[in-house]
Amino acid sequence: MRKPAPQRKREIVGAVLDLAAKGGPDRLTMQAVADAVDLTQPAIFRHFPAKKDLWGEVARSIAEDMTQCWQGVLCGAGGPEEKLAALVSAQLSLLESRPAILAIVFSHELQFENAHLRRIFHGLMMQFHGHLQGLLADGRSCARAGVDPVDAAFLIVALVQGLALRWSLTGRTFSLAGEGRRLLELQLAGLNAPAGRSTCEGTAR
């Protein structure tokens, strides 16, 4: 029995994400995708005429998952500080549960060959930054320290990206979300520290 096209597309995208997590996106072939979903290559191309079309659908699926993840936090209970911590934790938990996302984002070859993919991921980064900026502007940390919420949000984005890269390079040997919560707490403590007094000084006392 032939499956509906939307269902088949979801299966193909799921196979791509699974294969990208295991062997890396740059070595992924259409034959490997076809084998994973028990189809022929021509059948795959009926759903996605070109490989870039398949990657575009993969990126759209990732964007949808991230957007839902963020909205679940932003629409939930809690003040700006609580939502900020929850947003970062939710993002890292998503990346930890879907390692293919990082493999695709960090693939220079894939993004070099697909400007559309690069634009999608850059747009997602800026959306995430915008949510962080809004929460920082509504909270007390930046106001106390006299820090621009735009800059503070970029520092948190850098924390997430740097931590994700370390997690990937170390073979995913630690809890991404757990380490993120710890480092974010340190970063926010720095914002809350009185002017002229370092976070380390405050901790030592």
KETIGU-493924 format. One line per 2 residues: for each residue y, x, z of C-alpha. Coordinates in steps of 0.2 Angstrom, whole numbers, plus 5000, padded with zeros to 4 digits. Example, Ala and Ser with C-alpha at 12.3 -4.5 7.8 and 13.67 -1.06 7.14 Angstrom:
BEGIN
4978,5062,5039 | 4995,5068,5036
END
This chain:
BEGIN
5000,5000,5000 | 5017,5007,4995
5029,5010,5009 | 5047,5003,5007
5059,5016,5000 | 5070,5017,5016
5054,5020,5027 | 5048,5033,5015
5065,5042,5015 | 5064,5043,5034
5047,5050,5034 | 5053,5064,5021
5068,5068,5032 | 5057,5069,5047
5045,5081,5039 | 5060,5092,5033
5066,5093,5051 | 5049,5097,5058
5046,5111,5045 | 5063,5118,5047
5060,5119,5066 | 5044,5128,5063
5047,5140,5049 | 5066,5140,5046
5075,5130,5033 | 5078,5144,5020
5059,5145,5017 | 5056,5127,5015
5049,5121,4998 | 5048,5104,4991
5029,5107,4989 | 5028,5109,5008
5038,5093,5011 | 5027,5084,4999
5011,5090,5007 | 5018,5085,5024
5020,5067,5019 | 5005,5066,5008
5015,5064,4992 | 5017,5073,4975
5033,5083,4971 | 5038,5070,4958
5037,5057,4971 | 5048,5066,4982
5061,5069,4968 | 5060,5050,4964
5068,5048,4982 | 5079,5063,4981
5083,5069,4963 | 5088,5087,4969
5085,5097,4984 | 5103,5096,4989
5102,5077,4989 | 5088,5079,5002
5098,5091,5013 | 5112,5079,5012
5101,5065,5019 | 5095,5077,5032
5113,5081,5037 | 5118,5062,5037
5103,5059,5049 | 5108,5073,5061
5126,5066,5060 | 5120,5049,5065
5110,5055,5079 | 5124,5065,5086
5137,5051,5085 | 5125,5039,5094
5122,5052,5107 | 5141,5055,5110
5145,5036,5110 | 5132,5033,5123
5141,5045,5135 | 5159,5040,5130
5155,5021,5132 | 5146,5024,5149
5152,5024,5167 | 5162,5038,5175
5179,5046,5175 | 5184,5060,5162
5177,5074,5172 | 5160,5066,5174
5160,5061,5155 | 5165,5078,5150
5150,5086,5159 | 5138,5072,5153
5144,5074,5135 | 5141,5093,5135
5124,5090,5143 | 5119,5076,5131
5124,5087,5116 | 5113,5102,5122
5099,5090,5127 | 5099,5084,5109
5099,5101,5102 | 5085,5106,5113
5074,5092,5108 | 5079,5094,5089
5078,5113,5086 | 5079,5111,5068
5097,5106,5069 | 5102,5124,5075
5091,5132,5062 | 5100,5122,5049
5117,5125,5056 | 5114,5144,5058
5107,5145,5040 | 5119,5155,5030
5109,5154,5014 | 5108,5135,5015
5126,5132,5019 | 5132,5145,5006
5122,5135,4993 | 5128,5118,4999
5146,5116,5002 | 5143,5097,5006
5132,5102,5020 | 5144,5114,5027
5158,5101,5027 | 5147,5088,5036
5143,5101,5050 | 5161,5106,5051
5166,5088,5053 | 5154,5085,5067
5160,5100,5076 | 5178,5094,5075
5173,5077,5081 | 5164,5084,5096
5180,5095,5099 | 5190,5079,5098
5180,5070,5111 | 5181,5085,5123
5200,5086,5120 | 5202,5068,5124
5192,5069,5140 | 5201,5085,5145
5218,5077,5142 | 5213,5062,5153
5207,5073,5167 | 5215,5084,5179
5209,5101,5175 | 5220,5105,5161
5235,5097,5169 | 5233,5108,5185
5231,5124,5176 | 5244,5121,5163
5231,5123,5149 | 5232,5115,5132
5218,5102,5130 | 5215,5108,5112
5212,5126,5117 | 5201,5121,5132
5191,5110,5121 | 5188,5125,5109
5182,5135,5123 | 5169,5122,5128
5164,5121,5109 | 5162,5140,5109
5152,5139,5125 | 5140,5126,5117
5138,5136,5101 | 5136,5153,5110
5123,5146,5122 | 5114,5138,5107
5113,5154,5098 | 5107,5164,5113
5094,5150,5116 | 5088,5152,5098
5088,5171,5098 | 5078,5172,5114
5064,5161,5107 | 5070,5145,5116
5064,5153,5133 | 5076,5144,5145
5083,5126,5148 | 5097,5124,5136
5104,5109,5145 | 5101,5116,5162
5110,5133,5158 | 5124,5123,5149
5128,5113,5165 | 5129,5129,5175
5140,5138,5163 | 5151,5123,5161
5154,5121,5179 | 5160,5139,5180
5171,5137,5165 | 5179,5121,5173
5181,5130,5189 | 5191,5143,5180
5203,5129,5174 | 5204,5122,5192
5208,5138,5200 | 5226,5140,5207
5237,5151,5196 | 5235,5170,5200
5218,5167,5208 | 5202,5171,5199
5187,5160,5200 | 5177,5175,5206
5189,5178,5221 | 5187,5160,5225
5168,5161,5225 | 5167,5177,5235
5177,5168,5249
END
